[in-house]
Amino acid sequence: MQIIKTLTSATVLFLGNLAPAFAQDMGHDMAKEHGGAIHHMFRVETDYGFGKESGVASWHLDGWIGTDENKLWLKSEGARSDGTTEDAEFWAMYSRNISTFWDAQFGIRYDAKPDTTGYAVIGINGLAPYWFETQAHLFISEEGDVSARFRQENDFLITQRLIIEPYAEINLFAQDVPDRGIGAGISDGKIGLQTRYEITRKFAPYVDVHYGRKFGETSSIAKQNGEDKDAFAGAIGLRLMF
C-alpha cells in the first residue's frame, strides 16, 4: 500500500536526522542531567541449537543510544541453518520516555528473510509490575498486513552470578497471510527459560530451553504442509553487553 511505503520512507528520514535534532532541541537538558553525554546499552546473544533445532545458529541484538528521554533503539534477530539464513529482522525506532518505566516507540522493521518485507512499527517498551520487562509492538507491512508481537521476560537471581530468566512471546495477525502460511488470530507462541552464569556483568554463557507452538489456522496450515505444530528445543550460547 502506498501509504505504508510513504510512512516507512518518512520514518527513515526522521531516524536519519534524529541525532542532530536531539543535540539542538535537548541540549540544555542533556547538559543539565548528564553533562552533555550520550549514553548507550546494547545486548547481544548468539547461540547454537540442540535437540529439535540442532544445527541452527541464532542471534539477537537489542539496545539503544541516547538520553534518558530520547533514544535511537536498534534490534535485530534471526537464525541460520546449514550456512543459509532462514530468518532475519532489523529494527530502528525512536524511543521516547512517557513515564518512569515506559517508553513509547515508533520506527521501521525490515525482514530480509524468509521474505523481503518492510513494516511501520509502533509500540511500547518498559517494566510491568514485578519487574517484568515488556515489549508490545504493532506492525503494518508494505502490503497492508497488520500484526503484533508481545514479549515478557524477567530475571531471578539464584546467586549473584547464576541467573534464570523465564520468558514468553506471542505473535498475532489481523488477517491471513497465505504466502507465509499464516492464519488470522494468534499464529504462534513460545515460552522458555534461559539459565546463565555471569562471569562478569558483560560476559555470560547460557543454556536456553524453550517450547514453541503454532495455533489456530496457522497450526492447520502447518499440518497440511506436513510440518510440526509444536517443538521443544534448546541452545547453548553467549551473552555480551556493551
PENORBEL-V786896 format. One record per residue. N is the residue number from 0. RES is the residue in one letter. PSI is psi as a letter, one per 20 degrees, with the letter a starting at -180 (none if undefined). BURIAL is I if it has 24 or more other ideal C-beta (glycine too) atoms within 12 Angstrom, else O. D_LAST is the distance of its C-alpha to the last C-alpha in Angstrom with 2 decimals. Layout:
BEGIN
n: <N & N>
res: <RES & RES>
psi: <PSI & PSI>
burial: <BURIAL & BURIAL>
d_last: <D_LAST & D_LAST>
END
This chain:
BEGIN
n: <0 & 1 & 2 & 3 & 4 & 5 & 6 & 7 & 8 & 9 & 10 & 11 & 12 & 13 & 14 & 15 & 16 & 17 & 18 & 19 & 20 & 21 & 22 & 23 & 24 & 25 & 26 & 27 & 28 & 29 & 30 & 31 & 32 & 33 & 34 & 35 & 36 & 37 & 38 & 39 & 40 & 41 & 42 & 43 & 44 & 45 & 46 & 47 & 48 & 49 & 50 & 51 & 52 & 53 & 54 & 55 & 56 & 57 & 58 & 59 & 60 & 61 & 62 & 63 & 64 & 65 & 66 & 67 & 68 & 69 & 70 & 71 & 72 & 73 & 74 & 75 & 76 & 77 & 78 & 79 & 80 & 81 & 82 & 83 & 84 & 85 & 86 & 87 & 88 & 89 & 90 & 91 & 92 & 93 & 94 & 95 & 96 & 97 & 98 & 99 & 100 & 101 & 102 & 103 & 104 & 105 & 106 & 107 & 108 & 109 & 110 & 111 & 112 & 113 & 114 & 115 & 116 & 117 & 118 & 119 & 120 & 121 & 122 & 123 & 124 & 125 & 126 & 127 & 128 & 129 & 130 & 131 & 132 & 133 & 134 & 135 & 136 & 137 & 138 & 139 & 140 & 141 & 142 & 143 & 144 & 145 & 146 & 147 & 148 & 149 & 150 & 151 & 152 & 153 & 154 & 155 & 156 & 157 & 158 & 159 & 160 & 161 & 162 & 163 & 164 & 165 & 166 & 167 & 168 & 169 & 170 & 171 & 172 & 173 & 174 & 175 & 176 & 177 & 178 & 179 & 180 & 181 & 182 & 183 & 184 & 185 & 186 & 187 & 188 & 189 & 190 & 191 & 192 & 193 & 194 & 195 & 196 & 197 & 198 & 199 & 200 & 201 & 202 & 203 & 204 & 205 & 206 & 207 & 208 & 209 & 210 & 211 & 212 & 213 & 214 & 215 & 216 & 217 & 218 & 219 & 220 & 221 & 222 & 223 & 224 & 225 & 226 & 227 & 228 & 229 & 230 & 231 & 232 & 233 & 234 & 235 & 236 & 237 & 238 & 239 & 240 & 241>
res: <M & Q & I & I & K & T & L & T & S & A & T & V & L & F & L & G & N & L & A & P & A & F & A & Q & D & M & G & H & D & M & A & K & E & H & G & G & A & I & H & H & M & F & R & V & E & T & D & Y & G & F & G & K & E & S & G & V & A & S & W & H & L & D & G & W & I & G & T & D & E & N & K & L & W & L & K & S & E & G & A & R & S & D & G & T & T & E & D & A & E & F & W & A & M & Y & S & R & N & I & S & T & F & W & D & A & Q & F & G & I & R & Y & D & A & K & P & D & T & T & G & Y & A & V & I & G & I & N & G & L & A & P & Y & W & F & E & T & Q & A & H & L & F & I & S & E & E & G & D & V & S & A & R & F & R & Q & E & N & D & F & L & I & T & Q & R & L & I & I & E & P & Y & A & E & I & N & L & F & A & Q & D & V & P & D & R & G & I & G & A & G & I & S & D & G & K & I & G & L & Q & T & R & Y & E & I & T & R & K & F & A & P & Y & V & D & V & H & Y & G & R & K & F & G & E & T & S & S & I & A & K & Q & N & G & E & D & K & D & A & F & A & G & A & I & G & L & R & L & M & F>
psi: <p & h & h & g & h & g & g & g & g & h & g & g & g & g & h & h & j & g & g & h & g & g & h & g & h & j & g & g & h & g & h & g & h & j & k & j & q & p & r & q & p & q & p & p & p & p & r & p & q & r & c & h & k & p & j & p & p & r & q & p & p & p & r & r & p & b & a & h & h & p & q & o & p & q & q & q & q & a & q & q & p & k & j & p & p & h & q & o & q & p & q & p & q & p & p & p & p & i & a & g & j & p & p & q & q & q & c & q & p & p & o & h & q & i & q & o & q & q & q & q & p & q & a & q & p & a & o & r & q & k & k & o & p & p & p & o & q & p & p & o & r & i & i & j & p & p & r & q & p & p & p & q & r & q & p & p & o & g & a & i & h & p & p & q & n & q & q & q & p & q & p & q & p & i & r & q & n & h & h & j & k & p & r & q & a & o & g & r & r & p & q & r & o & p & o & q & o & n & g & r & h & i & o & o & q & r & p & p & q & q & p & q & q & q & r & c & h & h & g & g & g & g & g & h & j & k & q & q & i & r & q & p & r & r & q & p & a & p & p & q & p & none>
burial: <O & O & O & I & O & O & I & I & O & O & I & O & O & O & I & O & O & I & O & O & O & I & O & O & O & I & O & O & O & O & O & O & O & O & O & O & O & I & O & O & O & O & I & I & I & I & I & I & I & O & O & O & I & O & O & I & I & I & I & I & I & I & I & I & I & I & I & O & I & I & I & I & I & I & I & I & I & I & I & O & O & O & O & O & O & O & I & I & I & I & I & I & I & I & I & I & I & O & O & O & O & O & I & I & I & I & I & I & I & I & I & O & O & O & O & O & I & I & I & I & I & I & I & I & I & I & O & O & O & O & O & O & I & I & I & I & I & I & I & I & I & I & I & O & I & I & I & I & I & I & I & I & I & O & I & O & O & O & O & O & O & O & I & I & I & I & I & I & I & I & I & I & I & O & O & O & I & O & O & I & I & I & I & O & I & I & I & I & I & I & O & I & I & I & I & I & I & I & O & O & O & O & O & I & I & I & I & I & I & I & I & I & I & I & I & I & I & I & I & O & I & I & O & O & O & O & O & O & I & O & I & O & I & I & I & I & I & I & I & I & O & O>
d_last: <38.65 & 38.80 & 37.44 & 34.18 & 33.80 & 34.52 & 31.99 & 29.27 & 30.19 & 30.22 & 26.75 & 25.41 & 27.17 & 25.88 & 22.18 & 22.89 & 24.25 & 21.82 & 20.03 & 23.44 & 24.90 & 22.35 & 22.88 & 26.62 & 27.10 & 24.53 & 24.51 & 26.71 & 24.79 & 21.42 & 23.15 & 24.75 & 21.77 & 18.83 & 20.73 & 20.04 & 16.25 & 14.01 & 10.89 & 8.01 & 5.92 & 5.42 & 6.72 & 8.61 & 11.80 & 14.50 & 17.83 & 21.47 & 24.32 & 27.41 & 30.59 & 31.44 & 28.32 & 28.79 & 27.66 & 25.21 & 21.62 & 19.26 & 15.79 & 14.00 & 11.26 & 10.95 & 9.28 & 10.62 & 11.21 & 14.21 & 16.09 & 17.15 & 19.99 & 19.06 & 16.05 & 15.63 & 14.40 & 13.68 & 14.41 & 15.71 & 17.40 & 20.18 & 22.12 & 24.05 & 27.22 & 29.51 & 27.58 & 28.01 & 25.57 & 27.06 & 24.72 & 22.14 & 20.99 & 19.05 & 18.67 & 18.31 & 19.30 & 20.08 & 19.14 & 21.48 & 21.57 & 25.10 & 25.24 & 23.44 & 21.39 & 21.91 & 20.90 & 23.30 & 21.97 & 23.76 & 23.16 & 23.65 & 22.97 & 24.08 & 25.11 & 25.73 & 27.13 & 29.51 & 30.94 & 29.91 & 29.73 & 28.30 & 27.88 & 27.79 & 25.49 & 25.96 & 24.62 & 22.98 & 19.76 & 19.74 & 20.93 & 24.42 & 26.63 & 25.64 & 21.91 & 21.88 & 18.97 & 21.09 & 20.90 & 24.23 & 24.82 & 28.04 & 28.41 & 31.35 & 31.71 & 33.52 & 36.44 & 36.56 & 35.39 & 33.79 & 31.35 & 28.85 & 26.04 & 25.33 & 22.62 & 22.09 & 20.04 & 19.89 & 18.59 & 21.39 & 20.98 & 23.57 & 22.43 & 19.54 & 17.78 & 19.63 & 18.80 & 20.63 & 19.58 & 22.57 & 22.21 & 24.72 & 24.94 & 28.04 & 29.03 & 32.16 & 34.34 & 37.11 & 39.17 & 39.77 & 37.78 & 40.16 & 38.29 & 35.39 & 37.66 & 36.54 & 38.93 & 38.87 & 37.51 & 34.82 & 34.03 & 31.67 & 29.45 & 27.24 & 26.63 & 24.47 & 23.02 & 19.80 & 20.04 & 17.08 & 16.94 & 13.93 & 14.50 & 11.64 & 9.62 & 6.61 & 9.41 & 12.28 & 15.22 & 17.26 & 20.63 & 21.28 & 24.85 & 26.05 & 29.28 & 29.76 & 33.01 & 34.67 & 37.06 & 40.22 & 41.29 & 38.11 & 39.06 & 42.61 & 41.53 & 39.42 & 42.47 & 44.72 & 42.47 & 42.56 & 38.94 & 37.83 & 37.15 & 34.78 & 32.68 & 31.08 & 28.30 & 25.28 & 22.42 & 20.53 & 16.85 & 13.40 & 10.30 & 6.79 & 3.78 & 0.00>
END
